Amino acid sequence: MTSTRHLSLLVLACLAGGAQAAGDGCDPSGGLEFVCGPKNAEDLVLVPGTQWIIASSLEAGAGLYLIDSRDATWSTLRPEVEHDPAFPDCTTPPPAATSSTHGLSLRAGAGGRSTLYAVGHGPREAIEVFDVDASGAMPVIRWKGCVPMPAGLEANSVAFFADGSLVATVFAMPGKTLAEALAGKPTGAVFDWSSGRKGFELVRGTELPGNNGIEVSADGREIFVASVGLRTVVAFSRTHPAQQLRATERLPFVPDNLHQDASGQLLTAGMKDDEPACGGVLGPQHDIPTITACPRGFFAMAIDPATMKGTVIAQGPANPAFNVATMVLTVGPRFWLGTFRGDRIGHGRLR
């Protein structure tokens, strides 16, 4: 039975979001349908055992979004505060009005509970930690604490190990640029953290051109990193990270976020690399304004982590209604796409 508290949350959700009808600028196009309203929903994760999707937002003040994959409706997630003493150096939540979220990672627990790690930007740069309670009518989240990034560094994506340790990517170290990453020059790296340490530390040997999405293997022995500049996903040894174990072939798109699905496949998505109408292959001559101004098609791929062979599970043409894809998530027979610059989430039927 739905509790009074959960019923109130459902009412608030309906007020905060909802579905948009055809004819109001949310019509299907380019082979995609849309959930319109969520701004800059850069990363997507599926709440274990449910049809609920949590999306991040690079829009300051937007927080986190909750998507119901059953009917393509959405709401804004506003976390409660329940500080965990395990994070003694981070006792207050980020200011809601000036903070945004980037990469996500969701760690399944017991009894409908899980832990959400979210890259947070704003007055502080940190990995924000939330408890997700999906035991009721809809998920409820509670802010628990954070792990700060080293001064001057912005994280891009985050992943966890079974022991609670975290790894995060930094796309560009101080003084490094997007142009250098697109030219194939190392700009970023992986940083790691374990309980008892104050913050993240550099993992030497993981420097790549534009370190972006990150995931870890089920056995915790390997770290997978998407490189924007190389257009590849690279596997590193956790214990000997200077040794690159294997990598995909150069992909026909720019891999962004990276998550492992229930079958163990690595899922990633991104914008098409070679789009003639946009000046061809992405290179140092492109910057964020030019990339976002000219729509590129998208690719979504499942990668076998053992062989690093990829299979395209969805793709679409250049579409003015939806650009710069960043992540694919599969739920049943459908796929869901995030973007770092837009007012909607795309979805469609899998091949």
C-alpha positions as CSV (number, residue, x, y, z in Angstrom):
1,M,0.0,0.0,0.0
2,T,1.3,3.5,-0.9
3,S,2.1,5.5,2.3
4,T,1.0,9.1,2.7
5,R,4.6,10.2,2.3
6,H,5.0,8.4,-1.0
7,L,1.7,9.7,-2.2
8,S,2.8,13.2,-1.5
9,L,6.0,12.6,-3.4
10,L,4.0,11.3,-6.4
11,V,1.9,14.5,-6.4
12,L,5.0,16.6,-6.3
13,A,6.5,14.6,-9.1
14,C,3.5,15.2,-11.3
15,L,3.8,18.9,-10.6
16,A,7.5,19.0,-11.3
17,G,7.5,17.1,-14.6
18,G,5.3,15.1,-16.8
19,A,4.9,14.3,-20.4
20,Q,4.6,16.6,-23.4
21,A,2.1,16.1,-26.2
22,A,2.8,16.0,-29.9
23,G,2.7,19.4,-31.5
24,D,4.4,21.3,-28.7
25,G,7.9,20.9,-30.1
26,C,8.3,17.4,-28.8
27,D,7.3,15.5,-31.9
28,P,9.3,12.4,-32.8
29,S,12.1,13.0,-35.3
30,G,15.1,11.3,-36.7
31,G,13.9,7.9,-35.5
32,L,13.7,9.1,-31.9
33,E,10.9,9.9,-29.5
34,F,11.5,12.3,-26.7
35,V,11.0,13.0,-23.0
36,C,11.0,16.8,-23.2
37,G,11.9,19.1,-20.3
38,P,15.0,17.6,-18.6
39,K,17.9,20.0,-19.4
40,N,21.4,18.7,-20.3
41,A,20.7,15.2,-19.0
42,E,24.3,14.1,-19.5
43,D,24.3,10.7,-17.9
44,L,21.7,8.0,-17.3
45,V,21.6,5.0,-14.8
46,L,18.9,2.4,-14.2
47,V,17.7,1.9,-10.6
48,P,18.2,-1.9,-10.0
49,G,15.1,-4.0,-10.2
50,T,12.9,-1.2,-11.4
51,Q,11.9,0.7,-14.6
52,W,13.1,4.0,-13.1
53,I,16.0,5.9,-14.7
54,I,18.0,8.6,-12.9
55,A,19.5,11.3,-15.1
56,S,22.1,13.9,-14.2
57,S,21.9,17.5,-15.4
58,L,24.6,19.9,-16.4
59,E,22.2,22.7,-15.9
60,A,23.0,24.6,-12.7
61,G,20.1,24.2,-10.2
62,A,18.4,21.4,-12.0
63,G,19.7,18.6,-9.8
64,L,18.8,15.1,-10.8
65,Y,15.9,13.8,-12.9
66,L,13.7,10.7,-12.4
67,I,12.4,9.1,-15.6
68,D,9.6,6.5,-15.7
69,S,10.6,4.3,-18.6
70,R,7.1,2.8,-18.7
71,D,5.3,5.9,-19.8
72,A,8.2,8.3,-20.6
73,T,7.3,10.8,-17.9
74,W,9.7,12.7,-15.7
75,S,10.1,14.6,-12.4
76,T,12.8,16.4,-10.6
77,L,14.5,14.5,-7.7
78,R,15.0,16.7,-4.6
79,P,17.2,14.9,-2.1
80,E,16.6,14.8,1.6
81,V,19.6,15.3,3.8
82,E,20.9,12.4,6.1
83,H,24.6,12.9,6.6
84,D,26.8,9.8,7.0
85,P,29.7,10.0,9.4
86,A,31.7,8.0,6.9
87,F,32.2,11.4,5.2
88,P,33.5,13.6,8.1
89,D,35.0,16.2,5.8
90,C,31.8,16.8,3.9
91,T,28.9,17.6,6.2
92,T,26.6,19.8,4.1
93,P,25.0,19.2,0.7
94,P,25.9,21.2,-2.3
95,P,23.9,24.4,-2.8
96,A,21.0,23.4,-5.0
97,A,20.7,26.7,-6.9
98,T,24.3,26.8,-8.1
99,S,25.3,23.1,-8.5
100,S,25.0,20.7,-11.4
101,T,25.6,17.0,-11.9
102,H,27.6,15.2,-14.5
103,G,28.7,11.5,-14.6
104,L,26.7,9.0,-12.5
105,S,27.3,5.5,-11.1
106,L,24.8,3.4,-9.2
107,R,25.8,0.6,-6.7
108,A,23.1,-1.9,-5.9
109,G,22.4,-2.8,-2.3
110,A,19.7,-4.8,-0.4
111,G,16.1,-4.2,0.3
112,G,15.5,-1.9,-2.7
113,R,18.4,0.4,-1.6
114,S,21.4,1.5,-3.6
115,T,24.1,4.1,-3.5
116,L,24.3,6.8,-6.2
117,Y,27.6,8.5,-6.9
118,A,27.3,11.8,-8.9
119,V,30.0,14.0,-10.2
120,G,29.1,17.4,-8.8
121,H,30.1,20.8,-10.2
122,G,29.6,24.3,-8.7
123,P,30.9,26.0,-5.6
124,R,32.7,22.7,-4.9
125,E,34.0,20.0,-7.1
126,A,33.3,16.6,-5.6
127,I,31.7,13.2,-6.0
128,E,28.3,13.6,-4.2
129,V,27.0,10.4,-2.5
130,F,23.3,9.6,-2.2
131,D,21.2,6.8,-0.8
132,V,18.5,5.7,-3.2
133,D,15.4,4.0,-1.7
134,A,13.3,2.3,-4.3
135,S,11.2,0.2,-1.9
136,G,8.2,2.5,-2.2
137,A,6.0,3.8,-5.0
138,M,8.8,5.8,-6.5
139,P,12.5,6.2,-5.5
140,V,13.5,8.6,-2.7
141,I,17.0,9.9,-2.5
142,R,19.0,11.2,0.5
143,W,22.3,13.1,0.4
144,K,24.9,11.3,2.5
145,G,28.2,13.1,1.9
146,C,30.9,13.7,-0.7
147,V,34.5,13.1,-1.6
148,P,36.2,16.2,-2.8
149,M,38.3,16.4,-5.9
150,P,41.9,17.9,-5.7
151,A,42.0,21.6,-5.9
152,G,41.6,22.9,-9.5
153,L,40.3,19.6,-10.9
154,E,36.9,18.8,-12.3
155,A,35.8,15.2,-12.5
156,N,33.9,13.9,-15.5
157,S,32.7,10.4,-14.7
158,V,32.8,8.1,-11.7
159,A,32.7,4.3,-11.0
160,F,32.9,2.2,-7.9
161,F,34.6,-1.1,-6.7
162,A,32.9,-3.6,-4.5
163,D,34.8,-2.4,-1.4
164,G,33.5,1.1,-1.8
165,S,36.6,2.6,-3.4
166,L,36.0,5.0,-6.2
167,V,37.7,5.9,-9.5
168,A,36.9,9.1,-11.4
169,T,38.1,10.6,-14.6
170,V,39.4,14.1,-15.2
171,F,39.0,15.2,-18.9
172,A,41.6,17.9,-18.9
173,M,44.3,18.7,-16.3
174,P,45.1,22.4,-15.6
175,G,46.5,24.0,-18.8
176,K,45.2,21.3,-21.1
177,T,42.5,21.9,-23.6
178,L,39.8,20.2,-25.7
179,A,41.8,21.1,-28.8
180,E,44.7,19.1,-27.5
181,A,42.5,16.1,-26.7
182,L,40.9,16.1,-30.2
183,A,44.5,16.3,-31.6
184,G,45.2,13.0,-29.8
185,K,47.4,14.5,-27.1
186,P,47.1,13.3,-23.4
187,T,45.1,15.7,-21.4
188,G,43.4,13.9,-18.6
189,A,43.8,10.9,-16.2
190,V,42.1,8.6,-13.7
191,F,42.0,9.4,-10.0
192,D,41.1,7.0,-7.2
193,W,39.9,7.2,-3.6
194,S,39.3,4.7,-0.8
195,S,37.7,5.1,2.6
196,G,39.9,6.9,5.1
197,R,41.6,9.2,2.6
198,K,40.6,12.8,2.4
199,G,40.4,13.0,-1.4
200,F,41.3,11.5,-4.8
201,E,44.8,10.8,-5.9
202,L,46.2,10.5,-9.5
203,V,46.6,7.0,-10.9
204,R,49.7,7.3,-12.9
205,G,49.8,5.6,-16.3
206,T,46.1,6.3,-17.1
207,E,46.7,9.6,-19.0
208,L,44.7,9.7,-22.2
209,P,43.5,12.3,-24.7
210,G,40.3,13.3,-23.1
211,N,39.5,10.8,-20.3
212,N,35.8,10.6,-20.2
213,G,33.5,7.6,-19.2
214,I,34.7,5.1,-16.7
215,E,33.6,1.7,-15.5
216,V,35.2,-1.2,-13.6
217,S,35.1,-5.0,-14.3
218,A,32.8,-7.2,-12.3
219,D,35.8,-8.8,-10.5
220,G,37.4,-5.4,-9.8
221,R,40.6,-6.2,-11.6
222,E,40.2,-3.9,-14.5
223,I,39.3,-0.3,-15.2
224,F,37.7,0.8,-18.6
225,V,38.1,4.3,-19.8
226,A,36.6,6.1,-22.8
227,S,39.0,8.3,-24.6
228,V,37.5,11.2,-26.6
229,G,40.7,11.9,-28.5
230,L,41.5,8.3,-29.5
231,R,37.8,7.4,-30.1
232,T,38.4,4.2,-28.2
233,V,37.6,2.4,-24.9
234,V,40.8,1.3,-23.1
235,A,41.1,-1.5,-20.5
236,F,43.7,-0.9,-17.7
237,S,44.9,-3.3,-15.0
238,R,43.8,-2.0,-11.5
239,T,47.0,-3.1,-9.9
240,H,49.3,-2.1,-12.8
241,P,47.6,0.8,-14.5
242,A,50.6,1.8,-16.6
243,Q,49.9,-1.3,-18.5
244,Q,47.1,-0.9,-21.1
245,L,45.6,-4.4,-21.4
246,R,43.6,-3.9,-24.6
247,A,41.4,-1.4,-26.4
248,T,38.6,-1.2,-29.0
249,E,39.3,-0.3,-32.5
250,R,38.9,3.4,-33.3
251,L,35.1,3.9,-33.1
252,P,33.0,5.8,-35.7
253,F,31.8,8.1,-32.9
254,V,33.1,9.9,-29.9
255,P,32.6,7.6,-26.9
256,D,31.3,9.5,-23.9
257,N,29.9,7.9,-20.7
258,L,30.4,4.2,-20.0
259,H,28.3,1.8,-18.0
260,Q,28.0,-2.0,-17.7
261,D,24.6,-3.5,-18.3
262,A,23.0,-6.5,-16.6
263,S,24.6,-8.9,-19.1
264,G,28.1,-7.6,-18.5
265,Q,28.4,-5.6,-21.7
266,L,29.8,-2.1,-21.7
267,L,27.4,0.5,-23.1
268,T,28.5,3.8,-24.5
269,A,27.2,6.3,-27.0
270,G,28.3,9.5,-28.6
271,M,28.1,11.8,-31.6
272,K,29.2,10.7,-35.1
273,D,32.9,11.5,-35.7
274,D,32.8,12.2,-39.4
275,E,29.9,14.5,-40.3
276,P,30.6,16.2,-43.6
277,A,28.0,19.0,-43.0
278,C,29.9,19.9,-39.8
279,G,33.4,20.0,-41.2
280,G,34.1,16.3,-41.3
281,V,36.1,14.5,-38.6
282,L,36.2,16.2,-35.2
283,G,39.6,17.9,-34.7
284,P,41.4,20.7,-32.9
285,Q,39.5,23.2,-35.1
286,H,36.3,22.3,-33.3
287,D,35.2,23.8,-30.0
288,I,32.1,23.4,-27.9
289,P,30.1,26.2,-29.6
290,T,30.8,24.8,-33.1
291,I,30.1,21.2,-32.0
292,T,26.8,22.1,-30.4
293,A,25.8,24.4,-33.3
294,C,26.0,21.7,-36.0
295,P,24.0,18.5,-35.4
296,R,25.9,15.2,-35.7
297,G,24.3,11.8,-35.9
298,F,24.6,9.4,-33.0
299,F,25.9,5.9,-32.4
300,A,25.1,3.6,-29.4
301,M,27.3,0.5,-28.9
302,A,27.6,-2.5,-26.7
303,I,31.2,-3.6,-26.1
304,D,32.3,-7.1,-24.9
305,P,34.8,-6.3,-22.1
306,A,36.8,-9.5,-22.7
307,T,37.4,-8.9,-26.4
308,M,36.7,-5.2,-26.7
309,K,34.6,-5.9,-29.8
310,G,31.7,-3.6,-30.3
311,T,28.2,-4.0,-31.7
312,V,26.1,-1.0,-32.8
313,I,22.7,-1.3,-31.0
314,A,21.3,2.0,-32.2
315,Q,22.2,4.9,-34.5
316,G,20.5,7.9,-36.1
317,P,21.1,10.7,-38.5
318,A,22.0,14.3,-37.7
319,N,18.9,15.7,-36.0
320,P,18.4,19.4,-35.1
321,A,16.0,18.3,-32.3
322,F,18.7,16.1,-30.6
323,N,22.5,16.6,-30.7
324,V,25.7,15.6,-28.9
325,A,24.6,12.2,-27.5
326,T,26.5,11.2,-24.4
327,M,25.1,7.9,-23.0
328,V,22.8,5.0,-24.0
329,L,20.8,3.0,-21.5
330,T,18.7,-0.1,-22.4
331,V,15.5,-1.0,-20.6
332,G,13.6,-3.9,-22.1
333,P,13.2,-3.5,-25.8
334,R,14.1,0.2,-25.8
335,F,17.1,2.4,-25.6
336,W,17.4,5.8,-23.9
337,L,19.9,8.6,-24.9
338,G,21.4,11.4,-22.8
339,T,22.9,14.7,-24.1
340,F,25.1,17.4,-22.6
341,R,23.3,20.2,-24.4
342,G,19.6,20.0,-24.9
343,D,16.1,20.0,-23.4
344,R,15.2,16.4,-23.9
345,I,16.1,12.7,-23.5
346,G,15.8,10.6,-26.6
347,H,14.4,7.0,-26.8
348,G,13.6,4.4,-29.3
349,R,13.3,0.7,-30.0
350,L,16.5,-1.4,-30.0
351,R,17.5,-3.1,-33.2
